[in-house]
Amino acid sequence: MEMMTMRTFMYKLMLASAAALAIPSVASAAITLGPVTPGTTPYSGPAPTYDFESSAPVSGGAVTTGSLDGIRAQPFGSTGNYWTVGPSDGSPGIMDLSSIGDIFNISFLWGSVDAYNTIEFLGAGGAVLASFTGSDIFNPANGSQTDPNLNPLVRFDLTGSDVSALTQLRLSSTSNAFETDNFTINAVPEPATWALMMLGFGAIGFGMRRRRSVGKLQFA
């Protein structure tokens, strides 16, 4: 009887842990900076959701191509159109993500990173969920147009309630300019997250079947 009690205790502990991992709580909500990968030319990142060669849900700033001295520079590895914000091209710029639903991560090519570039993740009513500057990406963020470290592919990861709360990105720059391209919006969890979810749901299902079996034995 004592052995069964210990086994039951350990099982319940495992079940509770798996369930907690499987269902992110409000307390764990976060938007964090993921991998920052030095840029390549040509671009070698994931297939973009928005590469600005066709219509993208952006307002403010400018969708353009090429470079203009002192105003904007084509991001390292970018070809064709890109999106830029700043005093000369318009700031801030907004990307509307409200039609996508749950978002687990966002990556994009950030050109010539400057300390005065800012990206904000917005929720309902314009509430700021998280904010990052160029200095969070690389230090010193001096706007080099040729250094791969200052023209990186950046990724931001979302967890908890922020997965469904994110509705917009707001890009701003107090000086020329904040240049971006090749936004990839991932509405599917990472494989590790899927594994945790499946573990949790599997443990919950096993627990329900076990309780039914025990109930039948007791009744008999």
NUZABA-195970 format. One record per residue: residue number from 1; residue in three letters; x, y, z of N, C-alpha, C in turn. Coordinates in pm, 1 decimal. Atoms other than C-alpha are relative to their C-alpha. Layout:
N
NODE resi resn       nx       ny       nz      cax      cay      caz       cx       cy       cz
NODE  NUM  ALA        X        Y        Z        X        Y        Z        X        Y        Z
...
This chain:
220
NODE resi resn       nx       ny       nz      cax      cay      caz       cx       cy       cz
NODE    1  MET     82.8   -119.9      0.0      0.0      0.0      0.0     86.4    125.0      0.0
NODE    2  GLU    -91.2   -113.5     -6.0    285.3    236.7     84.5     67.1     21.6   -134.9
NODE    3  MET    -62.2     -9.1    131.4    450.9    157.5   -251.9    -95.7     63.7    -99.9
NODE    4  MET     98.8    -55.8     89.8    129.1    238.2   -438.4    -17.8    148.5     26.5
NODE    5  THR     15.7   -140.8    -35.6     97.6    567.6   -253.1    114.4     83.0    -57.3
NODE    6  MET   -114.5    -71.5     53.9    448.5    674.0   -353.4     -7.7      7.5   -152.9
NODE    7  ARG     11.6      0.0    145.2    391.3    570.9   -715.6   -107.4     98.0    -44.2
NODE    8  THR    107.9    -92.2     33.9     64.3    764.4   -722.3     44.8    144.2     14.7
NODE    9  PHE    -51.3   -135.1    -22.9    234.6   1071.0   -577.7     93.0     42.7   -114.2
NODE   10  MET    -94.4    -33.4    105.8    513.4   1059.2   -837.3    -72.2     20.3   -132.9
NODE   11  TYR     75.9    -12.6    123.2    265.0   1009.9  -1118.4    -71.8    135.2     -6.1
NODE   12  LYS     72.2   -127.4     -3.3     56.3   1310.8  -1009.9     96.0    117.5    -17.4
NODE   13  LEU    -99.5   -104.8     14.5    370.0   1520.4   -983.6     42.2     13.7   -146.2
NODE   14  MET    -36.4     -2.5    140.5    471.7   1422.2  -1338.2   -111.3     59.4    -84.4
NODE   15  LEU    115.4    -49.2     74.8    121.7   1495.3  -1466.8    -12.9    150.6     13.9
NODE   16  ALA     10.5   -143.9    -23.9    113.9   1840.5  -1307.6    110.5     75.5    -72.0
NODE   17  SER   -112.8    -66.7     66.3    458.0   1927.3  -1444.5    -20.3      5.3   -150.5
NODE   18  ALA     21.4      5.4    144.5    372.0   1815.6  -1797.0   -110.2     95.8    -42.1
NODE   19  ALA    110.6    -89.6     32.6     44.2   2007.4  -1793.1     45.4    145.1      6.8
NODE   20  ALA    -50.5   -136.9    -13.0    221.4   2320.1  -1674.3     86.3     37.9   -118.1
NODE   21  LEU    -84.0    -26.9    116.6    470.9   2291.4  -1958.3    -83.6     12.4   -125.8
NODE   22  ALA     79.0      4.9    122.7    201.9   2223.2  -2214.6    -84.8    122.8    -20.2
NODE   23  ILE     92.8   -111.1      9.8    -20.4   2521.7  -2138.1     65.2    123.0     60.6
NODE   24  PRO    -66.8   -117.0    -53.2    173.5   2848.9  -2105.4    -96.6     88.2     77.2
NODE   25  SER     84.4    -84.3    -82.5     33.9   3070.7  -1832.5     22.2    145.4    -33.4
NODE   26  VAL    -12.4   -142.6     20.7    -23.2   3443.5  -1838.0    131.1     49.9     59.0
NODE   27  ALA   -121.5    -45.0    -66.3    270.8   3478.7  -1599.7    123.7    -21.2    -85.2
NODE   28  SER   -117.6     29.3     81.8    507.3   3330.5  -1857.8      0.4     78.2   -130.7
NODE   29  ALA      6.6    -76.3    122.9    403.0   3573.3  -2131.7    124.7     84.9    -16.4
NODE   30  ALA   -121.4    -77.1     25.8    708.6   3728.0  -2291.0     26.6      8.9   -148.9
NODE   31  ILE    -55.0    -12.9    134.2    860.4   3855.1  -2613.5    149.0     21.1     18.8
NODE   32  THR   -143.8     -2.0    -25.6   1232.2   3783.6  -2616.7     78.1     -2.2   -130.4
NODE   33  LEU    -88.9      2.6    115.3   1518.5   3833.9  -2856.4     61.0   -138.4    -13.4
NODE   34  GLY    -55.3    132.5     26.5   1613.4   3500.9  -3011.5    135.2     12.3    -68.9
NODE   35  PRO   -129.2     -4.1     69.1   1909.3   3423.9  -3237.8     16.5    127.0    -84.6
NODE   36  VAL    -38.6   -110.4     87.8   2083.5   3717.2  -3407.9    111.3    -54.9    -89.7
NODE   37  THR    -91.2     67.1     91.8   2254.3   3572.4  -3716.1     59.7    101.1    -97.6
NODE   38  PRO    -60.8    -94.1     95.0   2506.8   3776.1  -3917.4    -58.4    -16.8   -139.8
NODE   39  GLY     61.1      2.1    131.8   2365.4   3869.1  -4256.7     88.7    -64.2   -105.7
NODE   40  THR    -71.5     59.1    113.0   2464.0   3702.6  -4582.2    -46.9     66.0   -128.6
NODE   41  THR     41.1    -46.7    131.9   2459.8   3814.5  -4941.8     36.8   -104.9   -104.6
NODE   42  PRO    141.0    -35.8    -11.5   2255.6   3687.7  -5102.6    -62.8    -50.9    130.0
NODE   43  TYR     76.2     40.2   -118.3   1998.9   3649.1  -4824.8    -19.2   -151.4      2.7
NODE   44  SER     12.7    146.1    -11.4   1986.0   3291.1  -4691.4    -89.1    -40.4    116.8
NODE   45  GLY     88.9     30.5   -111.6   1721.0   3309.8  -4417.6   -125.2    -73.2    -44.9
NODE   46  PRO    124.0     71.7     32.7   1373.5   3153.2  -4405.0    -80.7     72.8   -107.0
NODE   47  ALA     86.2    -59.2    103.0   1119.3   3210.0  -4681.1    -87.1    107.7     63.2
NODE   48  PRO     72.1   -109.7    -65.9    965.6   3549.4  -4603.5   -150.4     -2.5    -23.8
NODE   49  THR    143.4    -24.3     15.2    600.5   3618.8  -4543.8    -22.1    128.8    -78.2
NODE   50  TYR      6.9   -129.3     68.4    653.4   3977.3  -4660.1    139.9     40.2    -45.9
NODE   51  ASP   -128.2    -46.0     53.3    941.9   4071.9  -4891.3    -15.0    131.5    -74.9
NODE   52  PHE     29.7   -131.7     56.2    773.8   4393.5  -5017.3      6.4      4.8   -152.2
NODE   53  GLU     11.3      5.3    146.1    777.8   4275.8  -5379.4   -147.0      1.5    -41.7
NODE   54  SER    144.2    -11.8     20.4    399.2   4255.7  -5347.1    -56.0     72.4    122.8
NODE   55  SER     63.0    -77.8   -106.5    151.0   4427.3  -5117.5     26.6    -61.0    137.8
NODE   56  ALA    -22.7     42.1   -137.9    232.9   4410.0  -4744.8    -81.9     91.7     90.6
NODE   57  PRO     88.2    -79.0    -87.6     19.2   4529.6  -4450.4     76.1    104.4     81.4
NODE   58  VAL    -77.4   -102.9    -68.3    237.5   4830.8  -4369.7    -53.6    138.1    -35.1
NODE   59  SER     32.8   -140.0     21.7    166.8   5200.6  -4331.0    110.0     83.1     64.8
NODE   60  GLY   -109.1    -81.5    -49.2    413.0   5481.7  -4272.3    132.3    -47.4    -56.0
NODE   61  GLY   -128.0     34.3     59.9    773.2   5486.4  -4381.9    -12.3     -7.0   -150.8
NODE   62  ALA      0.9     11.0    145.2    851.4   5396.4  -4741.7     45.3   -138.5    -41.8
NODE   63  VAL    -45.4    122.7     65.7    873.9   5079.1  -4947.7     72.8     44.6   -125.4
NODE   64  THR    -83.7    -54.1    107.4   1158.3   5146.2  -5187.4    110.2    -98.6    -33.6
NODE   65  THR   -114.1     83.1     35.4   1471.9   5003.6  -5344.6    122.3     89.4    -19.5
NODE   66  GLY   -121.3    -77.4     17.4   1834.6   5110.4  -5375.8     35.8     81.0    123.7
NODE   67  SER    -50.0    -80.3   -112.0   2025.2   5349.5  -5151.0      5.7    146.5    -40.1
NODE   68  LEU    -10.4   -143.6     19.9   2026.6   5727.5  -5112.3     86.9     54.2    112.3
NODE   69  ASP    -99.5    -41.6    -98.7   2327.1   5877.0  -4936.1    -59.7     93.2    105.5
NODE   70  GLY     47.9    -79.6   -111.2   2240.8   6012.1  -4593.6   -146.2    -19.6     33.6
NODE   71  ILE    144.4     19.3    -20.6   1877.7   5897.1  -4620.5    -32.6   -144.8     33.6
NODE   72  ARG     31.1    141.4    -20.0   1860.4   5517.8  -4649.0    103.6    -84.2    -73.7
NODE   73  ALA    -92.6     92.3     65.8   2069.4   5214.6  -4747.5    -66.2   -135.7    -15.9
NODE   74  GLN     52.5    134.7     23.8   1961.9   4886.3  -4904.6     64.5    -96.5     99.1
NODE   75  PRO    -59.5     93.3    -96.9   2006.4   4620.6  -4631.7     93.8   -100.2    -67.2
NODE   76  PHE    -98.2     97.7     46.7   2305.9   4391.3  -4679.5    -70.0   -133.0    -26.7
NODE   77  GLY     65.2    125.2     36.7   2178.6   4082.3  -4863.8   -139.1     16.7    -55.6
NODE   78  SER    134.3    -25.3     51.8   1849.7   4246.2  -4963.8      6.5     30.8   -149.0
NODE   79  THR     14.1    -34.4    141.4   1743.0   4264.1  -5327.2   -142.2     49.1    -22.8
NODE   80  GLY    134.3    -49.7     27.3   1448.3   4448.9  -5474.7    -44.8     98.4    106.5
NODE   81  ASN     58.6    -95.1    -93.9   1215.8   4637.8  -5242.9     30.8    -34.7    145.5
NODE   82  TYR     -9.8     15.7   -145.2   1258.1   4689.4  -4869.4    -79.8    111.8     64.4
NODE   83  TRP     80.0    -97.3    -74.7   1080.4   4890.5  -4596.6     92.5     81.9     88.3
NODE   84  THR    -85.5    -87.3    -78.8   1246.0   5190.3  -4434.3    -82.6    106.7     70.2
NODE   85  VAL     64.0   -108.3    -73.9   1137.1   5438.4  -4166.6    107.9     93.4     53.8
NODE   86  GLY    -92.2   -100.7    -51.1   1301.9   5757.9  -4047.4    -54.9    137.8    -28.2
NODE   87  PRO     50.3   -135.9     20.4   1263.1   6135.8  -4048.3    -25.1     35.4   -146.2
NODE   88  SER     16.2    -34.5    141.4   1304.6   6157.3  -4427.4   -107.6    -82.2    -69.0
NODE   89  ASP     95.3     89.2     66.2   1084.2   5860.4  -4522.9   -130.8    -15.6     76.2
NODE   90  GLY    119.0     12.9    -83.6    830.1   5886.8  -4241.2     24.6    -93.8    116.0
NODE   91  SER    -17.3     80.6   -120.7    834.2   5754.1  -3885.4   -110.4     39.1     98.7
NODE   92  PRO    -28.6    144.0      5.2    685.4   5554.7  -3726.9    -65.2    -68.0   -119.3
NODE   93  GLY     65.4     86.2     96.0    589.0   5272.3  -3957.9    -69.6   -112.3     75.1
NODE   94  ILE     80.4    104.0    -65.9    322.7   5015.6  -3865.5    -17.2   -119.4    -92.8
NODE   95  MET     35.6    123.8     70.3    293.6   4652.6  -3975.3   -115.8    -63.9     74.2
NODE   96  ASP    121.1     56.0    -59.2    -55.1   4514.1  -3911.2      4.1   -152.4     -7.6
NODE   97  LEU     -4.5    146.2     -7.2    -49.6   4149.3  -3795.1   -130.6    -58.3     54.3
NODE   98  SER    122.5     42.5    -68.2   -405.3   4131.2  -3660.4    -73.2   -112.5    -72.2
NODE   99  SER     71.5    103.8     74.8   -527.8   3898.4  -3936.4     66.2   -137.3     10.2
NODE  100  ILE    -75.6    125.0     -1.1   -268.5   3628.8  -3866.4    -42.1    -92.7    114.0
NODE  101  GLY     34.2     84.0   -115.0   -385.2   3507.1  -3525.1    121.4    -23.0     87.2
NODE  102  ASP   -112.4     31.0    -88.7   -139.4   3332.7  -3293.8    132.8     11.0    -75.2
NODE  103  ILE   -133.2    -16.5     58.9    224.5   3425.0  -3362.9    103.0    -46.7    102.0
NODE  104  PHE    -98.2     57.3    -91.2    510.5   3226.6  -3209.6    139.7     59.6    -17.8
NODE  105  ASN   -125.3    -73.6     17.3    808.4   3404.6  -3363.5     -4.6     82.3   -127.3
NODE  106  ILE    -12.3    -91.5    113.1    901.2   3680.4  -3606.2    148.3     18.0    -28.0
NODE  107  SER   -138.8    -28.5     37.1   1226.6   3715.5  -3797.0     -0.2     96.5   -118.0
NODE  108  PHE    -14.0    -90.2    113.9   1347.3   3980.7  -4038.9    145.0     45.2    -12.6
NODE  109  LEU   -132.1    -53.8     28.7   1655.2   4131.6  -4197.7      2.3    145.3     45.1
NODE  110  TRP    -11.9   -134.9    -55.4   1759.8   4443.5  -4004.2    126.1     62.1    -58.8
NODE  111  GLY   -112.3    -59.0     70.3   1980.7   4666.8  -4216.9     68.6    110.9     78.0
NODE  112  SER    -84.0   -103.9    -61.3   2265.0   4888.4  -4088.2    -53.1     45.2    136.4
NODE  113  VAL     59.5    -20.4   -132.8   2158.8   4863.7  -3723.3     58.6    124.7     66.8
NODE  114  ASP    -38.0   -121.0    -72.6   2165.6   5198.2  -3540.3    -63.1     -0.7    139.4
NODE  115  ALA     51.1     -6.2   -137.4   2117.9   5266.8  -3168.3   -133.7     71.8      7.3
NODE  116  TYR    124.0    -78.7     -3.2   1833.6   5506.6  -3253.6   -115.3    -67.5    -74.0
NODE  117  ASN    109.7     80.1     56.5   1626.9   5235.2  -3429.9    -76.3    -67.6    114.2
NODE  118  THR     82.8     63.2   -103.3   1334.8   5106.7  -3219.6   -111.2    -82.2    -64.3
NODE  119  ILE    115.0     81.3     40.3   1088.4   4821.5  -3273.4    -82.9    -28.4    124.3
NODE  120  GLU     93.4     25.2   -110.6    780.7   4790.0  -3050.9   -103.5   -103.2    -45.0
NODE  121  PHE    101.8    102.2     21.9    541.8   4496.3  -3026.2   -125.8     47.0     72.0
NODE  122  LEU    120.9    -60.5    -54.3    187.1   4621.0  -2976.6   -113.9   -100.3     10.8
NODE  123  GLY    120.2     78.3    -19.2   -126.8   4459.7  -2841.1   -123.3     85.6    -21.2
NODE  124  ALA    127.1    -70.6     16.4   -489.8   4571.5  -2825.5     11.1    142.7     52.4
NODE  125  GLY     -0.4   -139.4    -42.2   -535.7   4946.9  -2806.6    135.7     65.9     -4.3
NODE  126  GLY   -132.7    -57.4      9.9   -170.8   5008.0  -2888.2     88.7    -22.4    120.7
NODE  127  ALA    -81.2     29.4   -119.4    -42.7   4866.4  -2557.9    134.7    -58.9    -43.2
NODE  128  VAL   -133.3     47.8     34.6    334.0   4810.1  -2578.0     30.2   -127.1     80.4
NODE  129  LEU    -30.8    127.3    -64.1    409.2   4443.0  -2503.9    149.9    -16.0     22.5
NODE  130  ALA   -146.6      8.7    -10.8    786.0   4473.6  -2562.1     60.4    102.7    -94.2
NODE  131  SER    -68.2    -99.7     80.9   1037.5   4715.8  -2707.2    149.9    -31.0     -3.3
NODE  132  PHE   -143.3     26.1     17.5   1392.3   4677.4  -2844.8     60.2    111.1    -85.3
NODE  133  THR    -71.8    -97.0     81.4   1650.8   4918.1  -2984.3    115.7    -69.3    -71.4
NODE  134  GLY   -114.2     55.5     70.2   1944.4   4867.3  -3215.1    110.9    -44.7     92.8
NODE  135  SER   -104.7     36.8    -96.0   2173.7   4850.5  -2911.1    -24.9   -136.8     62.0
NODE  136  ASP     30.1    135.2    -49.0   1992.8   4531.9  -2803.5     45.4   -105.6   -101.3
NODE  137  ILE    -34.7     93.5    107.0   2091.1   4372.8  -3135.4    151.0    -16.4    -10.7
NODE  138  PHE   -146.3      4.2      9.5   2460.4   4463.7  -3152.4     55.2    127.2     62.7
NODE  139  ASN    -60.1   -114.7    -67.1   2688.8   4692.3  -2954.5    149.2      6.4    -33.8
NODE  140  PRO     75.5   -123.4     27.5   2810.1   4932.6  -3077.4    -85.3    -11.3   -127.2
NODE  141  ALA     90.0     -3.3    115.5   2515.2   4979.4  -3312.4     30.6    126.9    -78.0
NODE  142  ASN    -50.7   -121.1     64.6   2695.4   5219.9  -3543.7    -45.0     16.8   -144.6
NODE  143  GLY     58.5    -19.4    131.9   2497.0   5172.7  -3865.4     84.8    -42.8   -117.1
NODE  144  SER    -82.4     46.3    112.4   2762.7   4997.0  -4073.7    -86.9    -65.3   -106.9
NODE  145  GLN     78.5     54.7    110.6   2622.2   4912.9  -4415.8     61.5   -125.0    -59.8
NODE  146  THR    -69.7    114.3     59.1   2872.5   4634.7  -4487.3     33.9   -110.4    100.4
NODE  147  ASP    -33.2     98.7   -102.2   2938.1   4456.5  -4156.2   -117.9    -96.7     16.7
NODE  148  PRO    110.5     95.0    -15.1   2727.0   4134.5  -4150.0    -61.9      1.1    140.1
NODE  149  ASN     52.9     -4.3   -136.4   2692.7   4170.2  -3769.1    -98.5    114.4     19.9
NODE  150  LEU     88.6   -115.5     -9.9   2517.5   4502.6  -3819.9   -105.8      0.3   -109.2
NODE  151  ASN    105.4     22.3     99.0   2296.3   4370.4  -4100.4    -53.4   -142.1     18.1
NODE  152  PRO     29.1    139.8    -32.1   2170.3   4056.6  -3928.0   -143.8    -41.1    -28.8
NODE  153  LEU    133.5     57.7     -8.8   1873.6   3827.1  -3945.0    -31.0    -12.4    149.0
NODE  154  VAL     36.1      2.9   -141.7   1702.6   3880.1  -3609.0   -131.7    -75.8     16.9
NODE  155  ARG    123.7     72.2    -28.9   1433.5   3667.2  -3448.0    -48.6     35.8    139.0
NODE  156  PHE     63.4    -25.3   -128.4   1190.0   3744.2  -3168.2    -99.1   -112.4     27.5
NODE  157  ASP     84.8    112.3    -38.6   1010.9   3464.7  -2980.3   -108.7     46.1     96.4
NODE  158  LEU    115.0    -36.0    -83.3    666.1   3495.4  -2820.8    -45.2   -121.6     79.6
NODE  159  THR     51.3    107.3    -85.2    532.3   3289.8  -2530.1   -122.3     48.8     76.6
NODE  160  GLY    114.9    -31.9    -84.5    223.9   3273.0  -2310.1   -106.9     78.1    -74.0
NODE  161  SER    111.5    -74.7     57.9    -59.1   3517.8  -2373.0     43.6     95.1   -110.8
NODE  162  ASP    -46.9    -89.0    106.1    161.0   3735.1  -2596.2    -11.4    -63.9   -137.7
NODE  163  VAL     16.5     71.1    127.6    127.4   3467.1  -2867.1   -125.8     47.2    -72.1
NODE  164  SER    126.7    -42.6     59.7   -232.7   3575.8  -2923.6    -25.1    149.7     16.2
NODE  165  ALA     23.8   -142.4    -27.4   -203.9   3935.0  -2794.9     59.2     91.9   -105.9
NODE  166  LEU    -68.9    -87.2     95.6     31.5   4071.1  -3063.8    -88.4     32.8   -119.9
NODE  167  THR     79.9    -43.0    115.2   -149.7   4276.3  -3329.2     78.1     85.9    -98.5
NODE  168  GLN    -73.5    -89.8     88.1    109.5   4520.2  -3468.7    147.6      7.0     38.2
NODE  169  LEU   -137.2    -42.5    -24.2    476.4   4603.9  -3504.3      8.2    148.5    -30.4
NODE  170  ARG    -20.3   -142.0     25.2    575.2   4968.1  -3473.8    150.1     27.4     -7.2
NODE  171  LEU   -140.7    -31.1     21.0    912.0   5071.4  -3617.6     17.4    150.9     -2.8
NODE  172  SER    -26.2   -142.8     -0.3   1056.1   5414.5  -3549.4    149.6     25.1      3.0
NODE  173  SER   -140.5    -36.9      1.2   1384.8   5594.7  -3589.8      9.9    151.4     10.2
NODE  174  THR    -12.9   -143.9    -20.4   1490.0   5938.1  -3467.3     99.8     64.1    -94.9
NODE  175  SER    -91.0    -48.8    102.5   1750.5   5969.9  -3742.5     -6.0    -98.3   -116.2
NODE  176  ASN      5.4     89.1    116.3   1786.5   5822.7  -4091.7     98.6   -115.8     16.9
NODE  177  ALA    134.4     52.1     21.9   1709.5   5533.4  -4106.9     -4.0   -139.8     60.5
NODE  178  PHE     19.9    136.8    -47.7   1566.4   5196.9  -3994.0    -48.5    -79.8   -120.5
NODE  179  GLU     31.1     73.5    121.7   1576.3   4960.1  -4295.3    -21.9   -148.5     31.7
NODE  180  THR     33.9    140.6    -26.3   1415.6   4613.7  -4295.6    -45.5    -69.0   -127.5
NODE  181  ASP     47.8     79.5    113.4   1331.4   4332.2  -4533.5    -25.4   -142.8     47.3
NODE  182  ASN     19.8    144.9    -18.1   1211.9   3970.8  -4549.5    -53.1    -37.9    138.4
NODE  183  PHE     67.4     36.3   -125.3    973.2   3948.4  -4254.2    -60.5   -139.8    -13.0
NODE  184  THR     60.2    133.5     -6.3    883.1   3589.0  -4165.2    -82.4     -8.8    127.4
NODE  185  ILE     92.9      7.1   -113.3    577.5   3555.1  -3940.2    -38.0   -146.2     18.1
NODE  186  ASN     20.2    143.5    -22.6    559.9   3206.9  -3788.4   -117.3    -22.6     94.9
NODE  187  ALA    119.0     28.2    -79.5    216.8   3099.0  -3668.9     -3.5   -144.2     49.5
NODE  188  VAL     -9.6    139.5    -43.9    335.6   2745.2  -3583.1    105.4     -9.1    109.6
NODE  189  PRO    -99.2     10.6   -107.8    512.6   2655.7  -3254.6    127.1    -68.9    -46.8
NODE  190  GLU   -125.9     70.0     25.2    876.2   2547.1  -3258.8    -16.5   -148.3     35.3
NODE  191  PRO     11.7    142.8    -29.6    925.9   2164.3  -3254.9      8.8    -33.5    148.4
NODE  192  ALA    -13.9     27.8   -143.3   1035.5   2172.3  -2890.0   -128.7     33.7     74.0
NODE  193  THR    126.6    -37.4    -63.3    713.0   2352.2  -2794.6   -107.0   -103.2    -29.3
NODE  194  TRP     95.0    105.5     35.4    506.3   2096.0  -2985.0     23.6   -124.8     86.0
NODE  195  ALA    -31.7    119.6    -78.2    687.6   1815.1  -2800.6    -51.8     13.4    142.0
NODE  196  LEU     48.7    -21.4   -136.5    606.6   1966.0  -2462.0   -152.5     -6.2      5.2
NODE  197  MET    145.9      2.6      2.9    243.7   2016.9  -2560.3    -51.6   -143.0    -12.8
NODE  198  MET     44.1    137.8     17.9    208.6   1658.0  -2680.6     23.9    -82.4    126.0
NODE  199  LEU    -28.0     70.2   -125.2    373.9   1529.8  -2362.5   -106.1     30.9    103.9
NODE  200  GLY     99.5    -39.5    -98.9    136.1   1728.5  -2148.1   -136.9    -57.9    -28.5
NODE  201  PHE    131.9     51.7     35.0   -179.5   1630.6  -2338.3     -4.4   -152.4     11.1
NODE  202  GLY     -5.4    145.6    -13.4    -66.7   1266.9  -2349.3     -9.6    -42.4    144.9
NODE  203  ALA      5.0     32.8   -142.2    -10.9   1263.4  -1973.8   -139.6     22.6     56.5
NODE  204  ILE    135.7    -28.0    -47.5   -350.8   1422.6  -1915.2    -95.1   -110.6    -44.6
NODE  205  GLY     85.5    107.6     49.8   -520.6   1162.1  -2136.7     24.1   -131.1     72.7
NODE  206  PHE    -32.7    122.1    -72.3   -336.2    877.1  -1964.8    -60.0      3.5    139.6
NODE  207  GLY     55.3    -13.1   -135.0   -442.9   1013.1  -1626.7   -149.6    -21.1      3.1
NODE  208  MET    145.6     17.7      5.4   -808.6   1025.9  -1732.0    -35.4   -146.6    -18.8
NODE  209  ARG     27.5    142.4     20.9   -798.8    666.2  -1859.3     29.0    -79.7    127.2
NODE  210  ARG    -35.9     72.1   -121.9   -625.8    548.9  -1539.3   -107.0     17.5    108.2
NODE  211  ARG    103.2    -23.7   -101.3   -888.1    714.1  -1319.4   -125.6    -79.8    -30.7
NODE  212  ARG    117.5     78.6     36.0  -1167.3    545.9  -1517.7     19.1   -146.6     33.2
NODE  213  SER    -27.6    140.8    -27.4   -996.9    205.6  -1483.8     -5.8    -27.9    149.4
NODE  214  VAL      3.4     19.0   -144.9   -949.3    249.1  -1108.4   -143.3      2.6     51.1
NODE  215  GLY    139.8    -10.1    -41.7  -1314.4    352.6  -1073.7    -76.1   -128.6    -27.7
NODE  216  LYS     67.3    126.5     34.9  -1432.6     35.8  -1252.0     41.2   -111.4     96.2
NODE  217  LEU    -47.4    103.0    -90.6  -1216.2   -184.8  -1028.9    -62.7     16.3    137.6
NODE  218  GLN     57.4    -23.2   -130.2  -1346.8    -22.2   -712.8   -147.4    -36.7      3.0
NODE  219  PHE    141.8     31.8      7.9  -1705.1    -61.6   -829.7    -21.2   -150.5      1.3
NODE  220  ALA     10.8    144.6      5.7  -1646.6   -428.5   -904.6     26.8    -60.8    138.5
